[in-house]
Amino acid sequence: MELRVLTIVLLSWLPYQFAFADITLNYTLLLNNSKQQLTYQIKNHQLMLSDSGSDRVNLFDQQKQQFISHDPESKKVSILNKEILEKRITQLKQKHKKQVTEVEQKLQQKLKDMSTKEQEVGASILNQIKYPDLYGEHTLLEVSKTSQSKTISKMECTVYQLSRKGELLKDYCVADRQKLSMSKDEYQTLRSFYHFDYTTQSSLMLAMGKSNFELVDYDEKNIPGIILEIISYKDKQIKQHLLLNDFHNKSLADDIFVISSSREE
């Protein structure tokens, strides 16, 4: 009798556990008095990203760790993966190295006529230029978890803050995946995309010698969950606002995740 009851309980529980279909996240992005809609569609370890401001179709494959962007008008396809990224980084570093050599030569001449304090400042600036990954402005970024919470799209999320030298740069509001009825696989795909996006952007900028960016690796900074809102500030004023409007767990067609890669940029 007890076994029968247990079986009935398990059977009644299974449909709920496996009712997760695919997931679609709809965001609004407010930037410079413009309004755009961003849509994330996740299925089978793939994430499709579309933007109302562009006709491009963008696909991230978690298992391949590859991002493909397709322009339907020109029929061109851009592919980005680890191998391609490393080649671009190498090219940018070579170009940046030439620029650094020129700056260093000019600075060395000026250092001779500078005071000790000015020389220290000059050496610090030179280190930032030569080794942006070690001495760049991004190394001063700090993330803190606050006691604040918000309700966005009827879901409670926790607020994290990003700052540099005491200046507030961003607010993140993050929710647990279960509040969106998101499966572990879908969550891992989304988190993998977050990491891929951070690695790509930060690596390219550092290769160009640019380190004054406001990007963070959510895993490294211990910000678990799904981003529901990002508010970016400049001089204490909101300069950009990303906000989740709604989401749904309806099944998505397989063919929307297929992009022909016959032509590449």
C-alpha positions as CSV (number, residue, x, y, z in Angstrom):
1,M,0.0,0.0,0.0
2,E,2.8,2.4,0.9
3,L,4.6,1.6,-2.4
4,R,1.5,2.3,-4.4
5,V,1.0,5.7,-2.6
6,L,4.7,6.6,-3.2
7,T,4.3,5.7,-6.9
8,I,1.2,7.9,-7.3
9,V,3.1,10.8,-5.6
10,L,6.1,10.4,-7.9
11,L,3.9,10.2,-11.0
12,S,2.1,13.4,-10.0
13,W,5.4,15.1,-9.4
14,L,7.1,14.1,-12.7
15,P,5.0,16.3,-15.0
16,Y,5.8,19.4,-13.0
17,Q,9.5,18.6,-13.0
18,F,9.7,17.9,-16.7
19,A,7.2,20.5,-17.8
20,F,10.0,22.9,-18.5
21,A,10.0,23.5,-22.3
22,D,12.3,26.2,-23.7
23,I,12.6,29.7,-22.4
24,T,12.4,33.2,-23.8
25,L,13.5,36.3,-22.0
26,N,12.3,39.7,-23.2
27,Y,14.2,42.8,-22.1
28,T,13.9,46.5,-22.8
29,L,17.1,48.5,-23.2
30,L,16.9,52.3,-22.7
31,L,20.0,54.1,-24.0
32,N,20.5,57.7,-25.1
33,N,16.8,58.4,-25.3
34,S,16.3,55.4,-27.5
35,K,14.4,52.2,-26.7
36,Q,15.2,48.7,-28.0
37,Q,13.9,45.3,-27.3
38,L,16.3,42.4,-26.7
39,T,15.2,38.8,-26.8
40,Y,17.0,35.7,-25.5
41,Q,15.7,32.4,-26.7
42,I,17.3,29.3,-25.2
43,K,16.9,25.7,-26.3
44,N,19.2,22.6,-26.3
45,H,22.4,24.4,-25.1
46,Q,21.9,27.2,-27.7
47,L,21.0,30.8,-27.2
48,M,19.5,33.1,-29.9
49,L,19.8,36.8,-29.3
50,S,17.8,39.3,-31.3
51,D,17.7,43.1,-31.1
52,S,14.8,45.2,-32.4
53,G,17.4,47.8,-33.5
54,S,19.1,45.3,-35.9
55,D,18.1,42.6,-38.4
56,R,21.1,40.5,-37.5
57,V,20.5,37.1,-36.1
58,N,22.9,36.0,-33.3
59,L,23.4,32.5,-32.1
60,F,25.6,31.3,-29.2
61,D,26.4,27.6,-29.0
62,Q,27.3,26.6,-25.5
63,Q,28.9,23.2,-26.4
64,K,31.0,24.6,-29.2
65,Q,31.7,27.9,-27.3
66,Q,31.0,29.7,-30.5
67,F,29.0,32.8,-31.5
68,I,27.6,33.3,-35.0
69,S,26.1,36.5,-36.3
70,H,24.1,36.5,-39.5
71,D,23.2,39.5,-41.6
72,P,20.1,38.5,-43.7
73,E,20.5,41.4,-46.1
74,S,24.1,40.8,-47.1
75,K,23.9,37.0,-46.3
76,K,27.3,37.3,-44.5
77,V,28.0,35.3,-41.4
78,S,30.5,36.3,-38.8
79,I,31.9,33.5,-36.5
80,L,33.7,34.0,-33.2
81,N,35.2,31.2,-31.2
82,K,38.3,30.7,-29.1
83,E,40.7,30.1,-32.0
84,I,39.4,33.2,-34.0
85,L,39.5,35.3,-30.8
86,E,43.1,34.4,-30.1
87,K,44.1,35.4,-33.6
88,R,42.4,38.8,-33.3
89,I,44.0,39.3,-29.9
90,T,47.4,38.5,-31.3
91,Q,46.9,41.0,-34.1
92,L,45.7,43.8,-31.8
93,K,48.6,43.2,-29.3
94,Q,51.1,43.5,-32.1
95,K,49.6,46.8,-33.2
96,H,49.4,48.0,-29.6
97,K,53.0,47.1,-29.0
98,K,54.2,49.5,-31.7
99,Q,52.1,52.3,-30.2
100,V,53.6,51.5,-26.7
101,T,57.1,51.6,-28.1
102,E,56.5,55.1,-29.5
103,V,55.0,56.4,-26.3
104,E,57.7,54.8,-24.1
105,Q,60.5,56.5,-26.2
106,K,58.9,59.9,-25.8
107,L,58.2,59.4,-22.1
108,Q,61.8,58.3,-21.4
109,Q,63.1,61.6,-22.8
110,K,60.7,63.6,-20.6
111,L,61.4,61.5,-17.4
112,K,65.0,62.9,-17.3
113,D,63.7,66.4,-16.6
114,M,60.9,65.4,-14.2
115,S,60.9,65.4,-10.4
116,T,60.9,62.1,-8.4
117,K,57.2,62.3,-7.8
118,E,56.5,63.1,-11.5
119,Q,58.7,60.2,-12.5
120,E,56.6,57.9,-10.2
121,V,53.4,59.1,-11.8
122,G,55.0,58.7,-15.3
123,A,56.1,55.2,-14.5
124,S,52.6,54.3,-13.3
125,I,51.0,55.6,-16.5
126,L,53.5,53.7,-18.6
127,N,52.8,50.5,-16.7
128,Q,49.0,51.0,-17.4
129,I,49.8,51.4,-21.1
130,K,52.3,48.5,-21.3
131,Y,50.5,46.1,-19.1
132,P,46.7,47.0,-19.1
133,D,45.7,43.5,-17.9
134,L,47.8,44.0,-14.7
135,Y,47.6,47.7,-14.0
136,G,44.5,48.8,-15.9
137,E,41.5,50.6,-14.4
138,H,39.5,47.4,-14.5
139,T,41.6,46.0,-11.7
140,L,40.0,48.6,-9.4
141,L,36.4,47.4,-10.0
142,E,34.6,46.2,-6.8
143,V,31.4,44.3,-6.5
144,S,29.3,44.3,-3.4
145,K,26.1,42.4,-2.5
146,T,23.6,44.8,-0.9
147,S,20.7,44.1,1.5
148,Q,18.4,45.6,-1.1
149,S,15.9,43.7,-3.2
150,K,13.4,44.6,-5.9
151,T,10.4,43.0,-7.6
152,I,10.7,42.9,-11.3
153,S,8.2,41.1,-13.5
154,K,6.6,39.8,-10.3
155,M,9.9,38.2,-9.2
156,E,12.1,39.2,-6.3
157,C,15.7,39.9,-7.1
158,T,18.8,40.8,-5.1
159,V,20.8,44.0,-5.8
160,Y,24.6,44.0,-6.4
161,Q,26.6,47.1,-7.0
162,L,29.6,47.7,-9.1
163,S,31.9,50.6,-8.1
164,R,35.4,52.0,-8.8
165,K,37.3,54.2,-6.4
166,G,34.0,54.7,-4.5
167,E,32.1,55.8,-7.6
168,L,28.9,53.8,-8.3
169,L,29.0,52.4,-11.8
170,K,26.2,49.8,-12.0
171,D,23.3,48.2,-10.2
172,Y,22.5,44.6,-11.0
173,C,19.3,42.9,-9.9
174,V,19.7,39.1,-9.9
175,A,17.1,36.3,-9.4
176,D,17.4,32.6,-8.8
177,R,16.7,30.5,-11.9
178,Q,13.8,28.6,-10.3
179,K,11.8,31.9,-10.1
180,L,11.7,31.8,-13.9
181,S,11.1,28.0,-14.0
182,M,14.4,27.7,-15.8
183,S,16.0,24.3,-16.1
184,K,19.6,23.7,-15.0
185,D,20.7,23.2,-18.7
186,E,19.0,26.5,-19.7
187,Y,20.6,28.2,-16.8
188,Q,24.1,26.9,-17.6
189,T,23.7,28.0,-21.3
190,L,22.8,31.5,-20.2
191,R,25.6,31.7,-17.7
192,S,28.0,30.4,-20.3
193,F,26.9,33.1,-22.6
194,Y,27.5,35.7,-19.9
195,H,31.1,34.4,-19.4
196,F,31.7,34.2,-23.2
197,D,30.5,37.8,-23.7
198,Y,32.7,39.1,-20.9
199,T,35.8,37.2,-22.0
200,T,35.4,38.3,-25.6
201,Q,34.8,42.0,-24.9
202,S,37.4,42.4,-22.1
203,S,40.1,40.4,-24.0
204,L,39.8,42.5,-27.1
205,M,39.8,45.8,-25.2
206,L,42.8,44.8,-23.2
207,A,44.6,43.7,-26.4
208,M,44.0,47.3,-27.7
209,G,45.4,48.7,-24.4
210,K,42.0,49.9,-23.2
211,S,41.3,49.0,-19.6
212,N,38.8,51.6,-18.4
213,F,35.8,49.3,-19.0
214,E,32.9,48.4,-16.6
215,L,32.5,44.7,-17.4
216,V,32.7,42.0,-14.8
217,D,32.8,38.2,-14.8
218,Y,29.7,37.2,-12.9
219,D,31.3,33.9,-11.9
220,E,34.5,35.4,-10.6
221,K,32.7,38.2,-8.7
222,N,30.3,35.6,-7.2
223,I,27.0,37.0,-8.7
224,P,24.9,33.9,-9.2
225,G,21.5,33.8,-10.9
226,I,19.8,35.5,-13.8
227,I,20.2,39.2,-14.6
228,L,16.8,40.9,-14.5
229,E,18.0,44.5,-14.5
230,I,21.2,46.5,-15.1
231,I,21.3,50.2,-14.4
232,S,24.5,52.0,-15.5
233,Y,25.4,55.4,-14.1
234,K,27.6,58.3,-15.1
235,D,28.1,61.2,-12.8
236,K,25.3,59.8,-10.6
237,Q,22.9,59.9,-13.6
238,I,21.4,56.9,-15.3
239,K,23.0,56.5,-18.7
240,Q,21.6,53.0,-19.6
241,H,18.9,50.8,-18.3
242,L,18.3,47.1,-19.1
243,L,15.1,45.6,-17.7
244,L,13.4,42.2,-18.0
245,N,9.8,42.8,-19.2
246,D,8.5,39.2,-19.4
247,F,9.4,35.6,-20.0
248,H,7.7,32.4,-21.1
249,N,8.5,28.7,-21.3
250,K,6.8,27.9,-24.6
251,S,8.5,25.4,-26.9
252,L,10.7,26.9,-29.6
253,A,11.1,25.6,-33.1
254,D,14.4,23.9,-33.8
255,D,14.9,25.6,-37.2
256,I,15.3,29.1,-35.6
257,F,18.6,27.9,-34.2
258,V,20.0,27.0,-37.6
259,I,22.3,29.5,-39.4
260,S,24.0,28.8,-42.7
261,S,27.8,29.5,-42.4
262,S,28.6,29.2,-46.1
263,R,29.9,32.7,-46.1
264,E,32.0,34.3,-43.4
265,E,33.2,37.8,-42.6
